[in-house]
Amino acid sequence: MTKILCLLILVLISACGLTTTRPKLEMSMAQVAFMAAKESQADIKAPGLFRKAEYYYLKAKSSYKRKYFNKAQQYALLSKKYSERAEYVAIRKKTLENL
């Protein structure tokens, strides 16, 4: 009986260590990338990519609030990817317009 109780306690303690951690770094990086894209006027110069970045950023925030941390991390990484692409396209278009 005590062996079973000890085993049960061991399983419960080890299960606590397996829980998903909060994707704080991914969320903050997605936020910074999204704001940088917004400052480079990506909403005007690259609206398609900017909309995708915004969509995934809002999905990441929503998932994070609901404590779906795995989904929040995935959406944050997608938002960062599309934000960076939108920022690049916006800066490139601005540069080509000034030539």
Protein Blocks (a to p, Z undefined) as FASTA:
>chain_A
ZZmmmmmmmmmmmmmmmpccddfklmmmmmmmmmmmmmnommmmmmmlmmmmmmmmmmmm
mmmmnopaklmmmmmmmmmmmmmmmmmmmmmmmmmmmZZ
